[in-house]
């Protein structure tokens, strides 16, 4: 067996191991959805976390993009939804989402921001079909957006 064949064989084994260790869709539906919440503002992140947890969601939290990606790489279960601020130091929410979805293809994304629509469009170049919530938001608005995304 040459080096290329060994590499291909190893990659295939890794894919099979990941598939075997991944929970089935039935198992996913029995657990509360897991949300990865990313915002550099501690008070807002804390409020959003409390709202989501009080409605049965499992919430993982990060204060920045790098921490978010580390959690996404290390968390053993599914991450159903990424809720991310668009404007954060270091890495924008758009970049966080783009990178996370390459790691976890089934993760959906909800963007949030307190900036004007013009600032959002010019900074992030958002595209049709994205789901967005303006900050500050009410608990009902956040929960409605999360529920809408998770149902699709």
N, C-alpha and C positions, 0 to 999 in steps of 0.2 A: 504494500500500500504506500503510495507516494504522499508527500506532505499535503498536497491539495486534497486528496481523498481523505486523509486523516482530519484535516480542518473541516471539510464538509460533513464528515461523520460526527465529529464533536458538536458542530452547530446543530445538526439534526437531533442529536441526543438532548441538547439543551432546550430546543423547541418542544420536544416531546415531554420533557420533565416539567417545563412551565405549563404546558397544556394539562398534564395529569394533576398538577398541584393547584390549578385554578379551580375555584368553586364553580359548580354547575349553575345554570340559570335558575333552577329551582332553589338551590341554596341561597343565591343572591336575593331572591324575592322574599325569603324567610327572615333575612336580617334587615335592620333599618338601613336605609341608604347612607353611604359615607360621603361627607362633603369636606373638601379641602379648602379652607378659608384663608385668603391671603390679603392682608392689608397692613401697611406700615403704621397706621394710627391705632395705638393700643385701645383707646376707649371705644372706637367704632368696632374694632374686631371683637372686643369683649361683648358688646351689646349684640352684635350679629350672632356670635357663638351662643349666647344665652337664648336668643329667640329660636335658633335652629334646634338646639338641644332640648328646649322645652317642648318641642313638637316631635320628638323622637328620633331626630337625625343624629348620627354619629358624626362628630365634628373634629377634624384635625386642623390645626392652625399654624400659620407661619407669618412672620413679620416682614419677609422679603422673598424675592424670587429664588435665590439660592437655597434658602431653607425649605421652601416649598418643593423644589426639585429633589432635594435630599430626602424629604419625607416620602415623596412619590416613589422614589427608588427603593426605599427601605420598608414601606408599609406592606405587610403581606396580603392584605385583603384588597377587594376592589375599591376604587375611588370612583364614585358615580358622577360627582359634580365638582368642578373647580369654580369657586366664587372668588374673583380677584379684582382688586382695585386696578384701574388702568394706569394711574400715575403714581409710581413708586420710585424711590431712589435706586439706582443701580440697574434694575431690569424692569421694563414696563410690563404691565399686565398682559399685553398682547404677546410679548416675547415669552413670558412665563407660560401662557396658554399654548403657544406654538410648540414649545419644548416639551411641555407635559403631555400633550396629545401624541407626540411621537413615542413617548414611553408607555402611555396607557391610551390606546386608540379608542376605547369605549367611553372615556371620560368626556362628559359634556361640560360646557363653559357658560358661566354667567359673569358678565363684566359689570363693574360698578364704578361710578365716579361722581364727584361733586362739581366737576368743571362744566363749562358751557358746551353745548353741542358742537359749536364751531371749533373750540379747542380740542375736543375729543377727535373730531374728524381730521383736523390738520396734524395732530400729534400721532395718532394711532392708525389712521387710514382704515377705519372699520368698514366692513363689507356687508352686503345684504345677508340677512338670515341670522345675524348674531343676536343674542339676547342680552339686554342691558337694563340696569336699574340705576336711577339717579339717587345720589346721596344728598341729603339725608332721606331715608325711606322709613315708612312705617313698618311695624312687624307684619301687618297684613300684606303689604306690597311685596316685601321680601319673600314671605312664605308662598304667595301666589306665583311669583316668578320661578321659585325653586320647584314648586309642584308642577308647573307647566312644563318645565324642561325635563323633569324626571319622568313625566308621563309619555313623552314623545320617544 
